[in-house]
Amino acid sequence: MMSQSNGRKSIFITGAGSGMGRATAIRFAREGWFVGAFDISQAGLTALEGEIGSGNGLFQTLDVADAAAFAAAMNSFGEATGGQLDLMFSNAGISGARGLFDEMSWDDIMQVVNINFLGVMIGIRAATPLLKQTPGSLCLVNASSSAIWGTAGIAIYSATKHAVRGLVEALSIELKRYGVRAADLLPGLIDTPILSDSMREMAPKAGMWRLVPPSEIADTVFAAYSSDRLHWYVPEELRDFHRQVVDDPEGVREERILLAAQMTALNGK
């Protein structure tokens, strides 16, 4: 199959049909990149294709937890780019059903694990052959501020994001033997549909827990490609929160207990 990218740099994005993935796809298309846009939602992909143009990307539905489907998607992308992949952006994820860990159904727990962690591992394994043969390539995973400190009420989500951060830290060493970089994003409260109404209501107007537009994530992904930095905090003030977690985990725990009580009161309105 003849390359569709015409020598342009290329990015593969999971969860590209909405929110942070969509904003990133639009930003990179505007910068002249060839965009591989993959999402479980055909409607989201159709709208995205209409915005950035069919000649500027590959738009396919994908269940990231399906290893065979992911391999097929990566093969299609490689054919479209002549075997090149400059930036793998593993972005797809779900918060899943909210609730206390011991009260959640096992099916709900495994849905989050399958998409947020197994899906990330499947995607990185599928992307590695193309990343290896592309000079200066980057494997970037969208984690969460929940990878800094576990969030009560979404314990499994937090666990998967901690796992992703640990995976990326290890891969940032392992993949160097191929000249491939690995990094992650640690976003706070991003103004997308995945954010609950109660969290949106509690968000301050400024500081590390302010609501961040998806375009700020897209800008960060673009900056990450030209850097060797490992962790990207969005907003940057979350770096201070990470330091606080390391220095005073018990104090942070007490703050989180108070926050959980406030959230319970809000949800009970």
C-alpha positions as CSV (number, residue, x, y, z in Angstrom):
1,M,0.0,0.0,0.0
2,M,1.3,3.4,-0.9
3,S,2.1,5.7,2.0
4,Q,-0.7,8.3,2.7
5,S,1.4,10.5,5.0
6,N,3.7,11.9,2.2
7,G,6.7,12.0,4.5
8,R,5.0,13.9,7.3
9,K,5.6,13.1,10.9
10,S,3.0,10.8,12.3
11,I,1.1,10.4,15.6
12,F,-1.1,7.4,16.6
13,I,-3.8,8.5,19.1
14,T,-6.1,6.2,21.1
15,G,-9.3,7.8,22.4
16,A,-9.1,10.4,19.6
17,G,-12.8,10.8,19.2
18,S,-13.4,13.1,22.1
19,G,-11.8,15.2,24.9
20,M,-8.0,15.2,25.2
21,G,-7.5,12.9,22.3
22,R,-9.6,14.9,19.9
23,A,-7.9,18.2,20.9
24,T,-4.5,16.5,20.4
25,A,-5.5,15.2,17.0
26,I,-6.6,18.7,15.9
27,R,-3.5,20.3,17.2
28,F,-1.1,17.9,15.4
29,A,-3.1,18.1,12.2
30,R,-2.8,21.8,12.3
31,E,1.0,21.4,12.7
32,G,1.1,19.3,9.5
33,W,1.4,15.8,11.1
34,F,-0.4,12.7,9.8
35,V,-2.9,11.6,12.5
36,G,-3.8,8.1,13.2
37,A,-7.1,8.6,15.0
38,F,-8.6,5.6,16.8
39,D,-11.5,5.4,19.1
40,I,-14.3,3.0,20.1
41,S,-16.9,5.7,18.9
42,Q,-17.4,5.9,15.2
43,A,-19.5,9.1,15.6
44,G,-16.5,10.8,17.3
45,L,-14.2,9.7,14.6
46,T,-16.5,10.8,11.8
47,A,-16.8,14.3,13.4
48,L,-13.0,14.5,13.8
49,E,-12.4,13.5,10.2
50,G,-14.8,16.2,9.0
51,E,-12.8,18.7,11.0
52,I,-9.2,17.9,10.0
53,G,-9.8,16.3,6.6
54,S,-9.6,12.7,5.4
55,G,-6.3,13.3,3.7
56,N,-4.7,14.2,7.0
57,G,-5.2,11.0,8.8
58,L,-6.4,7.5,9.3
59,F,-9.7,7.1,11.2
60,Q,-10.7,3.7,12.5
61,T,-12.7,2.3,15.4
62,L,-10.7,0.4,18.0
63,D,-11.2,-1.4,21.3
64,V,-7.9,-1.0,22.9
65,A,-8.4,-4.1,25.1
66,D,-8.6,-6.3,22.0
67,A,-5.0,-7.3,21.2
68,A,-5.8,-8.7,17.7
69,A,-7.7,-5.5,16.7
70,F,-4.9,-3.3,18.0
71,A,-2.3,-5.2,16.0
72,A,-4.5,-4.8,12.9
73,A,-4.9,-1.1,13.5
74,M,-1.2,-0.6,14.0
75,N,-0.5,-2.5,10.8
76,S,-2.9,-0.3,8.9
77,F,-1.2,2.8,10.4
78,G,2.2,1.5,9.4
79,E,1.1,1.0,5.8
80,A,-0.3,4.5,5.7
81,T,3.0,6.0,7.0
82,G,5.5,3.9,5.3
83,G,6.4,2.1,8.5
84,Q,7.0,5.2,10.6
85,L,5.6,6.2,14.0
86,D,7.0,9.4,15.5
87,L,4.7,9.6,18.5
88,M,2.5,7.0,20.1
89,F,-0.1,8.7,22.3
90,S,-1.8,6.1,24.5
91,N,-4.7,8.2,25.6
92,A,-7.8,6.1,25.8
93,G,-9.2,5.4,29.3
94,I,-12.3,5.3,31.5
95,S,-13.0,6.2,35.1
96,G,-15.6,3.4,35.2
97,A,-18.3,3.0,37.8
98,R,-17.7,5.1,40.9
99,G,-17.9,3.4,44.3
100,L,-16.0,1.9,47.2
101,F,-13.7,-0.9,46.2
102,D,-15.3,-3.6,48.4
103,E,-18.8,-2.7,47.1
104,M,-18.0,-2.7,43.4
105,S,-18.8,-5.6,41.1
106,W,-15.9,-7.6,39.7
107,D,-17.0,-6.9,36.2
108,D,-16.9,-3.2,36.8
109,I,-13.4,-3.5,38.3
110,M,-12.1,-5.5,35.4
111,Q,-13.5,-3.2,32.8
112,V,-11.3,-0.4,34.2
113,V,-8.3,-2.7,34.4
114,N,-8.7,-4.0,30.9
115,I,-9.0,-0.6,29.3
116,N,-6.7,1.6,31.5
117,F,-3.9,-0.9,32.0
118,L,-4.1,-3.9,29.8
119,G,-5.1,-1.7,26.9
120,V,-2.0,0.5,27.4
121,M,0.3,-2.5,27.5
122,I,-1.3,-4.0,24.4
123,G,-0.9,-0.7,22.6
124,I,2.7,-0.2,23.5
125,R,3.6,-3.7,22.5
126,A,1.9,-3.1,19.1
127,A,3.6,0.2,18.6
128,T,7.1,-0.8,19.6
129,P,8.2,-2.2,16.2
130,L,7.3,1.0,14.4
131,L,8.7,3.2,17.2
132,K,12.0,1.3,16.9
133,Q,12.5,2.1,13.2
134,T,11.6,5.8,13.6
135,P,14.4,8.0,14.7
136,G,13.6,10.3,17.7
137,S,10.3,8.5,18.4
138,L,8.3,8.9,21.6
139,C,5.9,6.6,23.5
140,L,3.6,8.9,25.5
141,V,1.0,7.6,27.9
142,N,-1.8,9.7,29.4
143,A,-1.9,8.8,33.1
144,S,-3.5,11.1,35.7
145,S,-3.0,13.0,38.9
146,S,-4.5,9.9,40.4
147,A,-1.1,8.3,39.6
148,I,0.3,10.6,42.2
149,W,-2.1,9.8,45.0
150,G,-4.9,7.2,45.0
151,T,-8.3,8.8,44.8
152,A,-11.1,7.4,47.1
153,G,-14.2,6.4,45.3
154,I,-12.2,5.5,42.1
155,A,-9.6,3.3,43.7
156,I,-9.3,0.9,40.7
157,Y,-8.9,3.9,38.3
158,S,-6.1,5.2,40.6
159,A,-4.5,1.8,40.8
160,T,-4.4,1.5,37.0
161,K,-2.9,4.9,36.7
162,H,-0.2,4.1,39.2
163,A,0.5,1.0,37.3
164,V,0.8,3.0,34.1
165,R,3.2,5.4,35.7
166,G,5.4,2.6,36.9
167,L,5.4,1.0,33.5
168,V,6.4,4.2,31.8
169,E,9.3,4.8,34.2
170,A,10.6,1.3,33.5
171,L,10.1,1.6,29.7
172,S,11.9,5.0,29.7
173,I,15.0,2.9,30.5
174,E,14.2,-0.3,28.5
175,L,13.3,1.5,25.3
176,K,16.4,3.6,25.3
177,R,18.3,0.6,23.8
178,Y,16.2,1.4,20.6
179,G,16.6,5.1,20.8
180,V,12.9,5.4,21.8
181,R,11.8,7.8,24.5
182,A,8.9,7.1,27.0
183,A,7.0,9.6,29.1
184,D,3.7,10.2,30.7
185,L,1.2,12.9,31.3
186,L,-0.2,13.5,34.8
187,P,-3.2,15.8,34.3
188,G,-5.4,17.2,37.0
189,L,-9.0,18.1,36.4
190,I,-9.6,18.3,32.7
191,D,-12.8,19.8,31.5
192,T,-14.1,16.7,29.6
193,P,-17.3,14.6,29.9
194,I,-15.3,12.0,32.0
195,L,-15.2,14.5,34.9
196,S,-18.1,14.2,37.3
197,D,-20.4,17.1,38.0
198,S,-19.5,17.1,41.7
199,M,-15.7,17.4,40.8
200,R,-16.5,20.2,38.3
201,E,-18.5,22.0,41.0
202,M,-15.7,21.8,43.5
203,A,-12.9,22.9,41.2
204,P,-11.3,26.2,42.1
205,K,-10.7,29.0,39.6
206,A,-6.9,28.9,40.0
207,G,-4.2,26.6,41.2
208,M,-3.3,23.0,40.7
209,W,-6.9,21.8,40.9
210,R,-8.4,24.3,38.4
211,L,-10.3,23.0,35.4
212,V,-7.9,22.6,32.5
213,P,-9.2,22.7,28.9
214,P,-8.3,19.8,26.6
215,S,-6.3,22.2,24.4
216,E,-3.8,22.5,27.2
217,I,-3.2,18.8,27.1
218,A,-2.7,19.0,23.3
219,D,-0.1,21.7,23.8
220,T,1.7,19.6,26.3
221,V,1.7,16.5,24.1
222,F,3.2,18.7,21.3
223,A,5.9,20.0,23.7
224,A,6.7,16.5,24.9
225,Y,7.7,15.3,21.5
226,S,10.7,17.7,21.5
227,S,11.8,16.9,25.1
228,D,13.4,14.1,27.0
229,R,11.3,14.9,30.1
230,L,9.7,11.9,31.9
231,H,6.7,13.3,33.8
232,W,4.5,16.1,32.5
233,Y,2.3,17.7,35.1
234,V,-0.8,19.6,33.8
235,P,-1.0,22.1,35.3
236,E,2.6,22.3,36.3
237,E,1.7,23.1,39.9
238,L,0.9,19.4,40.4
239,R,4.6,18.8,40.7
240,D,4.4,20.5,44.1
241,F,1.6,18.1,45.1
242,H,3.8,15.1,44.1
243,R,6.5,16.5,46.3
244,Q,4.0,16.8,49.2
245,V,2.9,13.2,48.7
246,V,6.5,12.0,49.0
247,D,7.4,14.2,51.9
248,D,4.2,13.9,54.0
249,P,1.9,11.0,52.8
250,E,0.1,10.9,56.2
251,G,-0.8,14.6,55.9
252,V,-2.0,14.2,52.4
253,R,-4.1,11.2,53.5
254,E,-5.9,13.4,56.1
255,E,-6.5,16.1,53.5
256,R,-8.0,13.4,51.1
257,I,-10.3,12.1,53.9
258,L,-11.7,15.6,54.3
259,L,-12.1,16.0,50.6
260,A,-13.9,12.6,50.4
261,A,-16.3,13.8,53.1
262,Q,-17.0,17.0,51.1
263,M,-17.6,15.0,48.0
264,T,-20.1,12.7,49.9
265,A,-22.0,15.8,51.1
266,L,-22.1,17.2,47.6
267,N,-23.4,13.9,46.1
268,G,-26.0,13.8,48.8
269,K,-27.6,17.0,47.7
